[in-house]
Amino acid sequence: MRYIVLLIALVVFTTSLSAQRIMITKTSHKSNLQEIHTILQKIHVNMYVKKSNNHYIVYSKKYASSKQSNYKLKQIKHYFPSAYIESPKNKPKKKVKDVAFYRYFLALHGAKSSITTDDINITNTKGYSYSVEAGYYFTEYLYSSVIYEISDTKDIKLSNFYGSLNYNYEIIENMNLYAGLLIGHSKLTLNIDNATPSTSLALGGQIGMSYNILKFLPISLTYQLLTLDHKIIYDTTLERKFTQLQSFKFGLGYKF
């Protein structure tokens, strides 16, 4: 598990370093921005604006690969011939403000999940999970969220509350891959007499794919792995351990 988390962190870090933004055009009149926005919507390009002196400079979002940015540049140049991919030398020093961009989201998830334990008396380790998630996009490719989740089998109940930090990579228009790191708190209860509930740190990672049915309405499929350190004693002095929660999630979100 440790190596999976490190691999996800490495992918998130290295991919974010290679992100490229396109400088589309600039205008001295704020009233022109709506017309520019309308044109860019036709080719599915979100618009970001930075004010510099008496001009409004229009950028695209950051694309995670040169293949993506070059493809979009060809489309943009049809309407704005002077557009170009920015280099490290001409990146804007000030923050670029987004114009048409959903920053917040809510999501509901249902999942098939399984819990790993060394307790041979517990045979029902597979069940279902349900969770609600609220998140914020720092940019279109980097977001964080908080999740409250309940996982239940006939013998085990888990209540998890954790946060995530994720990198979002657009494969094609409206379809994205994402990977992230998870950290939070977990509580485990056994449906067995004399079993005291256990609390533990939850640490893990996730990888998934999302598709925008509408611009503000995504669906998602996610594989998630949480490592746990639950220890429970019942009947005898033997300590039982519960160490992992694996989930395959389907989600429906709403961006605003």
Secondary structure as the mmCIF struct_conf table of DSSP 4:
data_model
#
loop_
_struct_conf.conf_type_id
_struct_conf.id
_struct_conf.beg_label_comp_id
_struct_conf.beg_label_asym_id
_struct_conf.beg_label_seq_id
_struct_conf.end_label_comp_id
_struct_conf.end_label_asym_id
_struct_conf.end_label_seq_id
HELX_RH_AL_P HELX_RH_AL_P1 ARG A 2 LEU A 17
TURN_TY1_P TURN_TY1_P1 SER A 18 SER A 18
STRN STRN1 GLN A 20 THR A 27
BEND BEND1 SER A 28 SER A 28
HELX_RH_3T_P HELX_RH_3T_P1 LYS A 30 ASN A 32
HELX_RH_AL_P HELX_RH_AL_P2 LEU A 33 LYS A 42
TURN_TY1_P TURN_TY1_P2 ILE A 43 HIS A 44
STRN STRN2 TYR A 48 SER A 52
TURN_TY1_P TURN_TY1_P3 ASN A 53 ASN A 54
STRN STRN3 HIS A 55 TYR A 63
BEND BEND2 ALA A 64 SER A 65
HELX_RH_AL_P HELX_RH_AL_P3 SER A 66 LYS A 77
TURN_TY1_P TURN_TY1_P4 HIS A 78 TYR A 79
TURN_TY1_P TURN_TY1_P5 PRO A 81 SER A 82
STRN STRN4 TYR A 84 ILE A 85
HELX_RH_3T_P HELX_RH_3T_P2 PRO A 88 ASN A 90
BEND BEND3 LYS A 93 LYS A 94
HELX_LH_PP_P HELX_LH_PP_P1 LYS A 95 VAL A 96
STRN STRN5 LYS A 97 ASP A 98
BEND BEND4 VAL A 99 ALA A 100
STRN STRN6 TYR A 104 THR A 117
BEND BEND5 ASP A 118 ASP A 118
TURN_TY1_P TURN_TY1_P6 ILE A 120 ASN A 121
STRN STRN7 LYS A 126 THR A 139
TURN_TY1_P TURN_TY1_P7 GLU A 140 TYR A 141
STRN STRN8 LEU A 142 ASP A 152
BEND BEND6 LYS A 154 ASP A 155
STRN STRN9 ILE A 156 ILE A 172
TURN_TY1_P TURN_TY1_P8 GLU A 173 ASN A 174
STRN STRN10 MET A 175 LEU A 190
BEND BEND7 ASN A 191 ILE A 192
TURN_TY1_P TURN_TY1_P9 ASP A 193 ASN A 194
HELX_LH_PP_P HELX_LH_PP_P2 ALA A 195 PRO A 197
STRN STRN11 SER A 198 LEU A 214
TURN_TY1_P TURN_TY1_P10 LYS A 215 PHE A 216
STRN STRN12 LEU A 217 ILE A 233
BEND BEND8 ASP A 235 THR A 237
HELX_LH_PP_P HELX_LH_PP_P3 LEU A 238 LEU A 238
STRN STRN13 GLU A 239 LYS A 255
#
